[in-house]
Structure formats: structure tokens, C-alpha cells
Amino acid sequence: MKSIRIIATGGTFEKEYDEIKGALVIRKTHIPRLLRKARCRLPISLKVISKIDSLYMDNGLRERILEECRKSKERRIVIIHGTDTLAKTARLLGANIHDKTIILTGSLIPSTFPYSDADFNLGSALAFAQCMENGVYVAMNGQLFPWNDVRKILELGVFGALSPKTYK
């Protein structure tokens, strides 16, 4: 079984509550804890390249993510990313990488909170990374979207396709 590369960039997925500041902060990655909790038996290679909210992500960091994907020896990659600009990063990767399977995911509720979607999204992303053909995809809340047909629907707090659909 070949290793899957996880690239962590931060986002709500990695946030935790700082009781002194009274704010959500990113101190460290929670991915190893989540993998242990899930009893994950996949060979994983983890690379943390940033610990920021994606609202603060600039094009320079997106280019760094692109380069990390290009130089990765692993052919299957999962990227943990903040949801606010996840689709923008997916578009950059999708337009530039065609020989690997890349799944971007995140969460709307921090992994450290009860009822977080982080565990499920990470597990889904790892499963999709193993079975999808080469390409760039977004996995959120049990759904998989191609890089060029995805958006965050702010008023509903979900991800959906760009193509016209009715959401309820």
C-alpha cells in the first residue's frame, strides 16, 4: 500500500479555543490525533506548511501548496484547508496538476469541538484519495466535487456545485 501525503495548511479544521484570549487559535495540527482516534491503518506522510485561517492565505502560499503537490513523491494527496478560500486553491491546483489525485477538505466546526465535521471529512477525503482517478477534488460532508465545479454556499454553510441547482 502506497503512502498518502497529507498537507496541512490550517483553517477551522485546526482551530481550538484559547480560554485566555477568548478566541479561536491554531497552535498545532490535530491530524495525528484524529488518525489515531479513527484507528487509521493507511501509511500517511504529513507535511504542515502553514497554520492560518484561509481568509489570510495569499497567492504566495497557494503557490507553495502547488509546489508541495508537484514535488510530492506520493501520487495521492489530501490537503487540509480553510473552507473560505478552499475552492480558490482547488482551481489553482486543478488547472496545473493532472498526474496525481488531490483531495481538498476542511471543516466548518473545529476538530476540537463536539459535533465537528472534521473527523468525517478527513476520513472521506482519505477514502476518496484511494479510489478516484487523477484529478483535483473537494470533499466536504460526504460529497465530492470536481475542482472546477465547487463553491462554498455561505448562506447555507455547505459546499455545492457551481452549476445551477436548488439548495434547501
Stockholm file with secondary structure:
# STOCKHOLM 1.0

chainA/1-168         MKSIRIIATGGTFEKEYDEIKGALVIRKTHIPRLLRKARCRLPISLKVISKIDSLYMDNGLRERILEECRKSKERRIVIIHGTDTLAKTARLLGANIHDKTIILTGSLIPSTFPYSDADFNLGSALAFAQCMENGVYVAMNGQLFPWNDVRKILELGVFGALSPKTYK
#=GR chainA/1-168 SS CCCEEEEEEESGGGCEEETTTTEEECCSCCHHHHHHHTTCCSCEEEEEEEEECGGGCCHHHHHHHHHHHHHCSCSEEEEECCTTSHHHHHHHHHHHCCSSEEEEECCSSCTTSTTCSHHHHHHHHHHHHHHSCSEEEEEETTEEEETTSCEEETTTTEEECSSCCCCC
#=GC SS_cons         CCCEEEEEEESGGGCEEETTTTEEECCSCCHHHHHHHTTCCSCEEEEEEEEECGGGCCHHHHHHHHHHHHHCSCSEEEEECCTTSHHHHHHHHHHHCCSSEEEEECCSSCTTSTTCSHHHHHHHHHHHHHHSCSEEEEEETTEEEETTSCEEETTTTEEECSSCCCCC
//
